[in-house]
Amino acid sequence: MRLAELVAGLPGARIVGDGALEVRDLAYDSRKVEPGTLFFCVVGEKVDGHEFGARAVEEGAAALLVERELTELDVTQVVVGDSRAAMAPAAARFWGDPTAALRMAGVTGTNGKTTTAFLVREILKAADFTCGLLGTVKQVVGGVEKEVVRTTPEAIELQRTFRQMLEGGDEACAMEVSSHALTLHRADAIHFEVAIFTNLTQDHLDFHADMEDYFLAKRKLFEAGPKTAIVNVDDPYGRRLAGEFECLTFSAEGAEADYSARDVSFDASGASFGVGELQLRTGLPGHFNVANALGAFAAAEAMGVGPEIAVAGLARAARVPGRFEPIDEGQGFSVLVDYAHTPDSLENVLRAARRLTGGKLISVFGAGGDRDRDKRPKMGRAGAELSDLAVITSDNPRSEDPEAIVAEVVSGAEDAGGVEVVVDRREAIALALGRAEPGDTVVIAGKGHEQGQEFEEGRKIPFDDREVAREELWKLGSPA
């Protein structure tokens, strides 16, 4: 594609050099530049991409897209006001605007994004749609699972992936849309058929200034003009969205809404509830999963799936990895692994587990390093108040001292009884399992599907809560 054609329409774009040159690829990482690439000099929090312009030229970049002209380099340059914001529209044009043909369902919110996106995909598959998936747990592109680096990739990778989905036979895509992606323009230039809002609770306040800033980031998905907006009106921020945009609404608490759950009942294998004249069933336990199921069901109907097919698809949907996932090695008590890593999500999971527990409820949890510190004592308070025994441990400490993080979590549980502190995560899991008796439930929260534990300087060791739980159960003598 000719450079001038590629950047046409970018606000304030000015070409210095040859606008007729051919662009063969796009990159924002100089290590991925090949001959013919347009290199985006993106200004980040820690690194300024303009500093890598010379290296990109050495690697064969045909042109640079910059916010300030690099006069020392003899190369064609496109000068724009915001190089990051230019990536998405340029990438969409370069890859032929794939989401104009791909039926897109975007899910945003603090909790429930992963499960809702999974359920949307499962219902669409039941309706014979070939559907891709982009999210926290995995990507599925043309039926092939791929490794996930971040929940919502950078715009260049994102638009390339959409093109690969179309080429792989996908007709639709269910994707999680993070607040980071919305703030950093990664999700710009996507044509969403439906946008779903799950809820908003405290998280990511290391990135956002406050909860209002966090909400306004999520709001961008609805400002983008999806054909159908779907919001959870049990959540105060959802009610706010419903007052600001034309949308479909849902409620797991029986509030007035387009999709309102009634006669909700739970058992160990899931939840049943009525919606209008329909009776729905999901294999995902917990009140929060009723909300996730309602959002997915509403999205599927908005995309043209008949109610009977949607009901059947929801009932057949498999559990999401690391989301209220049971670990069964023949022990006489329940073990559940969940990704809950916010105060609200931990509270939801523990309340759901309590409904299914005849004996004690034991929890294992911590908090991640280099993230919102204010939520740490709130995690401690929620875990201690809702568990008979709360084992507070390390999560992903990253660059911080694990013991210091644990101390902040414990500070929220100081007035509660039944708290143990074991910084080593494996030892904490072993302790919790060793204390469990027949009829009890052990909830291991915080990491869910993750398969590594992150330490200083990017060091990552293999660690999967599910596998560690199995290994420790075997040591206790559970039948294999």
Secondary structure, DSSP 8 states (H G I E B T S, - for coil): -BHHHHHTTSTT-EEES-TTSB--EEESSGGG--TTEEEE--B-SS-BGGGGHHHHHHTT-SEEEESS--TTS-SEEEE-S-HHHHHHHHHHHHTT-GGGTSEEEEEESSSSHHHHHHHHHHHHHHTT--EEEESSS-EEETTEEE--SSSS--HHHHHHHHHHHHHTT--EEEEE--HHHHHTTTTTT--EEEEEE----S--TTTSSSHHHHHHHHHHHHHT--SEEEEETTSHHHHHHHHHS--EEEESS--SSSEE-EEEEEETTEEEEEETTEEEEES--SHHHHHHHHHHHHHHHHTT--HHHHHHHHHH----TTSSEE--SS-SSEEEEE---SHHHHHHHHHHHHHT-SS-EEEEE---TTS-STHHHHHHHHHHHH-SEEEE-----TTS-HHHHHHHHHHTTTT-SSEEE--SHHHHHHHHHHH--TT-EEEEES-TT--EEE-GGG-EEE--HHHHHHHHHHHTT---
